[in-house]
Amino acid sequence: MKASQVTLKDIAKRLNLSTSTVSRALQNNPNISPETKKLVVDLAKELDYRPNALALSLLKRKSHMLGVIVPTMGNNFFSTTMSGIEEVANECGYQVLICQSNEKYEREVANTDTIVSNHVDGILVSVSQETRNYDHFRALYKKGIPLVFFDRVSDDEEVSKVILDDFDAAFQVVDHLVKSGAKKIAHIAGRKTLLNVKKRVDGYKAALEKNNIKFDPALVTYTGFNKEDGINGFNEIYKNTGLPDAIFAVCDDVAVGAYLSMRDKGIKVPEDVLLAGFNDDPITSIMFPTLTTIHQKGYEIGKAATRMLIQQIESDFENEHPRQEVLKGELIIRESTQRKSTRS
């Protein structure tokens, strides 16, 4: 049998299964048992099966294209997330149309119109830091277009989501800072309106409470997600409260900005101030000192969100109930939170 001639029917016949079961197994449908999925996937690989996107499109009136809206691609988290999205999409015979909102609400709305005009089968979204109104996404859902949010989401929307446990990740960071000897811990947060930012602030507060440290609102400043925000955030805290024992930044770029501001003032990390970020950007392992951070699992989030979206597309979407998948972050401890007296 030639590889180019292999079809779902061929796989189904070899395994004595229905073609619909084989199709759902290849889409990682949760209603198919792990044993059956393994049989189907192993045989598909053995026969070098390749989905015929054109045939599927004609049969199901599908474009076999997914739309993705992200705030930016100039960010390690979103670039690794896109790698996960594209891997699963390609495995399942889908192409990906990527749009960037550049952190602008109006651009996000325009992105939505662009994607819909390209007749995508479903959409993956991580919202901009300006987004307050979700009407453009509600309209998509009402039209029957499958939609999955990832990373930056809204608790108010009855839509499937894949997120990191931001509360737990922030708790891990701050608890580590306390165990490293810090008591006056500042937090340079992101935009106040974003749910993941709120969760990180809540995790920060919970870790303080667990360690019997009183929360001081003057030690928290809300900024954005770039180096300039880190510079401004540290300067504001330093001016208002003096030098903290430690700083927990909402992301690695903000941590780098805070570091640059401290360096200009002759403040040393970690000797004078402990510093931790969030994302595990590649620069964090090569900067000096190396930066303690949270590995955010962007690649895994991208894969999980894409599987969830394709399952919606391939199932009876109108009867689908919104689901949420939550991944745990991993604390990566490096030099920026280890003073000589506490290093092993």
C-alpha positions in Angstrom: 0.0 0.0 0.0 1.5 3.4 -1.0 1.8 6.0 1.7 0.0 8.5 -0.5 -3.0 6.2 -0.8 -3.5 5.6 2.9 -6.9 6.8 4.1 -8.9 6.8 7.4 -10.8 3.8 5.9 -7.6 1.9 5.5 -6.7 2.4 9.1 -10.2 1.6 10.3 -10.3 -1.7 8.3 -6.9 -2.8 9.6 -8.0 -2.2 13.2 -11.7 -3.3 12.8 -12.9 0.2 13.9 -15.3 2.7 12.3 -13.7 5.6 10.4 -15.3 8.1 12.8 -13.6 6.4 15.7 -10.3 6.5 13.9 -10.8 10.2 13.0 -11.6 11.1 16.7 -8.7 9.1 17.9 -6.3 11.1 15.7 -7.9 14.3 17.0 -7.1 13.2 20.6 -10.9 13.2 21.4 -11.4 12.6 25.1 -14.2 10.1 24.4 -11.8 7.7 22.8 -9.9 5.4 25.2 -6.1 5.7 25.6 -5.7 2.2 24.3 -7.6 2.8 21.1 -5.8 6.1 20.5 -2.5 4.4 20.8 -3.5 1.6 18.4 -4.7 4.2 15.8 -1.8 6.6 16.2 0.8 3.8 16.0 -0.7 2.4 12.8 -1.1 5.8 11.3 2.7 6.4 11.9 3.5 3.0 10.5 1.5 3.6 7.3 2.7 7.2 7.1 -0.8 8.5 7.1 -1.3 12.2 6.0 -4.7 13.9 6.4 -6.0 15.2 3.1 -7.0 18.7 4.0 -8.7 19.4 0.8 -10.9 16.3 0.9 -11.8 17.0 4.6 -12.6 20.6 3.7 -15.0 19.5 0.9 -16.6 16.8 3.0 -17.1 18.9 6.2 -17.2 22.3 4.6 -14.2 23.2 6.8 -11.3 25.4 5.9 -8.9 23.5 8.2 -7.5 26.8 9.3 -7.2 28.1 12.9 -7.0 31.8 13.8 -4.8 32.9 16.6 -4.7 36.3 18.2 -1.8 37.1 20.6 -0.7 40.4 22.2 2.8 40.1 20.6 5.2 37.7 19.0 8.2 39.7 20.3 7.8 37.9 23.7 9.4 34.5 24.5 6.2 33.2 26.2 4.0 33.9 23.2 6.6 32.6 20.7 6.9 29.3 22.5 3.1 29.2 22.9 2.8 29.5 19.1 5.3 26.6 18.6 2.9 24.4 20.6 -0.1 25.7 18.7 1.5 25.0 15.3 2.7 21.6 16.3 -0.7 20.3 17.2 -2.4 22.1 14.4 0.0 20.6 11.8 -0.4 17.1 13.3 -4.1 17.4 12.9 -4.1 18.8 9.4 -4.7 22.4 10.2 -3.0 25.6 9.1 -2.6 28.6 11.4 -3.4 32.3 10.7 -1.6 34.5 13.3 -2.6 38.1 14.2 -1.0 40.4 16.8 -3.0 42.9 18.7 0.2 44.8 19.8 -1.5 45.2 23.2 -4.2 47.4 21.6 -8.0 46.7 22.0 -8.9 48.3 18.7 -6.3 46.2 16.9 -7.6 43.1 18.6 -11.2 43.8 17.3 -9.7 44.4 13.8 -7.8 41.1 14.1 -11.0 39.3 14.9 -12.7 40.7 11.7 -9.6 39.6 9.6 -9.6 36.1 11.0 -13.4 35.6 10.5 -13.1 36.9 6.9 -10.6 34.1 6.2 -13.3 31.5 7.2 -11.3 29.9 10.0 -12.8 26.8 11.8 -12.0 28.1 15.2 -10.0 30.8 17.1 -7.4 30.9 19.9 -7.1 34.1 21.8 -4.9 35.7 24.5 -6.3 39.2 25.1 -4.5 42.5 25.0 -3.7 44.4 28.2 -6.2 47.1 27.0 -9.2 44.7 26.6 -12.1 45.5 28.9 -15.0 44.8 26.5 -15.4 41.2 25.2 -18.4 41.9 22.8 -16.3 41.0 19.7 -15.6 37.6 21.1 -19.2 37.0 22.4 -20.4 37.7 18.8 -18.1 34.9 17.5 -19.4 32.5 20.0 -23.0 33.3 19.2 -22.2 32.7 15.5 -21.1 29.2 16.4 -17.4 29.8 15.9 -15.4 27.6 18.3 -13.3 29.8 20.6 -10.7 29.0 23.3 -8.9 31.6 25.4 -5.4 30.9 26.7 -3.1 32.6 29.3 -4.9 36.0 29.4 -8.5 35.2 29.9 -11.7 36.6 31.5 -13.5 34.9 34.4 -16.7 36.5 33.1 -16.8 34.7 29.8 -18.4 31.2 29.5 -15.7 30.0 27.1 -13.2 27.2 27.3 -9.7 28.2 28.6 -6.2 27.0 29.2 -4.3 28.9 31.8 -1.4 28.7 34.2 -2.1 28.5 37.9 -0.8 32.1 38.4 -1.8 32.2 42.0 0.2 29.1 42.9 3.2 30.2 40.8 3.3 33.7 42.5 2.9 32.0 45.9 5.9 29.8 45.1 8.1 32.8 44.2 7.2 34.9 47.3 7.4 31.9 49.7 10.9 31.2 48.3 11.9 34.9 48.8 10.8 34.8 52.4 12.7 31.5 53.0 15.7 33.3 51.4 15.6 35.9 54.2 13.3 38.6 52.7 10.6 40.3 54.7 10.0 43.6 52.8 9.0 42.2 49.5 7.9 44.5 46.7 5.8 43.4 43.7 6.0 45.2 40.3 2.7 44.0 38.8 1.2 44.2 35.3 -2.0 45.9 34.2 -4.5 45.8 37.0 -7.5 44.7 34.8 -5.9 41.4 33.6 -7.0 38.3 35.4 -3.6 36.7 35.5 -2.1 39.8 37.0 -4.8 39.8 39.7 -4.1 36.1 40.4 -0.3 36.8 40.8 -1.0 39.6 43.2 -3.4 37.3 45.2 -0.6 34.6 45.3 1.9 37.3 46.5 -0.5 38.3 49.3 -1.2 34.7 50.3 2.5 33.9 50.6 3.0 37.0 52.8 0.1 35.9 55.0 1.3 32.4 55.3 4.7 33.7 56.6 3.0 36.2 59.0 4.2 39.3 57.0 1.7 42.1 56.9 0.7 43.2 53.4 1.7 46.8 52.5 -0.1 48.2 49.4 2.7 50.7 49.0 5.0 47.8 48.0 2.8 47.0 45.0 2.9 49.0 41.8 0.9 48.3 38.6 2.7 48.9 35.3 3.0 46.9 32.1 5.1 44.1 30.7 8.3 45.6 29.3 11.7 46.8 30.6 10.7 50.4 30.8 7.8 49.4 33.1 10.3 47.6 35.3 12.5 50.7 35.5 9.5 52.9 36.3 8.0 50.4 38.7 11.2 50.0 40.8 11.8 53.8 40.8 8.2 54.3 42.1 8.6 51.8 44.9 12.1 53.0 45.8 10.9 56.6 46.0 7.8 55.7 48.1 9.1 53.0 50.5 12.8 52.9 50.3 14.9 49.8 49.3 13.0 46.5 49.7 14.6 43.3 50.7 13.3 41.6 47.5 11.4 42.3 44.3 9.0 40.0 42.5 8.3 41.1 39.0 5.3 40.2 36.9 7.5 39.0 34.1 11.2 38.7 33.2 11.3 41.8 31.1 10.0 43.8 34.0 12.6 42.1 36.3 15.3 43.1 33.8 14.1 46.7 33.9 14.2 46.7 37.7 17.7 45.3 37.6 18.9 48.0 35.2 17.5 50.7 37.5 19.1 49.2 40.5 22.4 48.8 38.7 22.4 52.5 37.8 21.8 53.4 41.5 24.7 51.1 42.6 22.3 48.6 44.2 23.5 45.1 43.8 21.5 41.9 43.2 21.4 39.7 45.2 23.7 41.3 47.8 21.3 44.2 48.5 18.1 43.1 46.9 16.8 39.7 45.9 15.1 39.7 42.5 12.7 37.2 40.8 10.8 37.3 37.5 8.2 35.2 35.7 8.3 33.4 32.3 11.7 31.8 32.2 12.9 33.8 29.2 16.1 32.5 27.7 18.0 35.6 28.8 17.3 34.7 32.5 19.8 31.8 32.4 22.7 33.9 30.9 22.3 37.3 32.5 24.5 38.1 35.5 23.4 37.2 38.1 21.1 34.6 36.6 17.5 35.3 37.3 15.1 33.2 39.5 11.8 32.9 37.7 8.8 30.7 36.9 8.8 28.4 34.0 5.4 29.3 32.5 5.1 26.3 30.1 4.0 28.3 27.1 4.7 25.4 24.7 2.4 23.1 26.8 -0.3 25.8 27.1 -0.3 26.2 23.3 -0.6 22.5 22.7 -3.4 22.1 25.2 -5.4 25.0 23.9 -5.1 23.8 20.3 -6.2 20.3 21.2 -9.2 21.7 23.1 -10.1 23.9 20.1 -9.9 21.1 17.6 -12.0 18.8 19.8 -14.7 21.5 19.7 -14.4 21.8 16.0 -14.6 18.1 15.5 -17.5 17.6 17.9 -21.0 18.9 18.2 -19.9 22.4 19.2 -23.3 23.7 20.1 -23.7 21.1 22.8 -20.1 21.6 24.2 -19.8 22.8 27.8 -17.0 25.3 28.4 -13.9 23.6 30.0 -10.9 24.9 31.8 -7.5 23.3 31.9 -5.0 24.6 34.5 -1.2 23.9 34.3 1.2 24.3 37.2 4.3 26.6 36.9 7.8 25.5 37.9 10.0 27.6 40.2 13.5 27.9 38.7 15.9 29.1 41.5 19.0 30.9 40.3 21.6 33.3 41.6 19.4 36.5 41.9 17.8 35.1 45.0 20.8 33.4 46.6 22.9 35.6 48.9 26.3 34.1 49.7 25.2 33.3 53.2 22.2 31.3 51.9 23.9 29.6 48.9 24.5 25.9 49.2 
